[in-house]
């Protein structure tokens, strides 16, 4: 019995050690494939690039528009900017300029994603846009990245799509039997960041989201310090088209940009 118990403990320790070492492969799921040129995917779009503080040159797509508020889009933990093209096209149809960026390791970009790395990537993207008024749009993990940036470089407005309170809370949903909070290296504390952000904020979630449950997104909305608008999309799951380029989502972003313009 004692020997069996020792074997079980040893196996558990080994498994936890492997999770500690390889956890970022579970968090970040980049599609590193080089994407097509911007104009092939979105009419009028062009390829742009910018360099991070740690020397990585990152590719992105810029979609021009006649609105004087630009939307900076930070994607989730999977795919690349090609998968967010429907969002950019829908926003551009309303005249909104869009910067559709990819993190390090995504979409043919160099580097390996980490929490600090993604922050540097978004800082570089924001610097590329100069002094124009910008709405930050963050999808899922991207909501965590933009909420941190919002505390350092306040935007004109903030859109958080399917945000979690922190990464551990979302991880616990996916891995309920693991000590996720104790194991995580990358924390992404969204509620901690938004508690200090006082710009107009829109929080969007789907009622059928099983990856980031609605209760987590509601908690983010409650924690935000600025005026908050919530948009609940009935029946939408985390990766459904309704939460990528659906009417409720696009309408909320366009309305926020209009509010910013009138201020």
C-alpha angles and dihedrals in degrees: 000000000000091000091050091050091051091051091051092049091047092051092049092050090049092050092048090048091053091048090052092051099041101030094113089062087062094045101044118048103175125181097218094186113129107254127227120262113284096245091057090061106030121030111244095009122131137202115252136171140197136186126240125224089257092054105261117141108215128196122223141162124246120199112194123217142169096246115101093222117078125206116222108201122206112186132215129263097283139056123009140260093292088069090055095051093104089059093050093046092050093050092044089055086068092050095258116145110229133199107201105192134184125213124235110291093023129103096003094312119140124245139047122276122248132151093261092042093054089050091054090048093054092045088056092048091051092048089053090061093056119195099340119122109264136195112205114220116192124184116206104302086016088061087063092049095050094043090058092047090048089063092054101034107021112216127215088249140354131222118191114189115196094341124184124214091239134337093258091060091052091043091053089059091055096040107028095167098052129084090243097165092053094047103045121108096181111057109177096193100198100173090049090056100042091051086074099041113096102178122110107284133196120198117195128186141158122241092223096050109134096172096057105017116221091246090068093051091047089053090053091051090050092050096051114110097207130070105294133207117191124205118192114192109206116231095359120140126207096268100031120128089242088069093044103048106344123144095251092052097043092044091053093051093047091049092050091050088051091052090050091050092052094051 
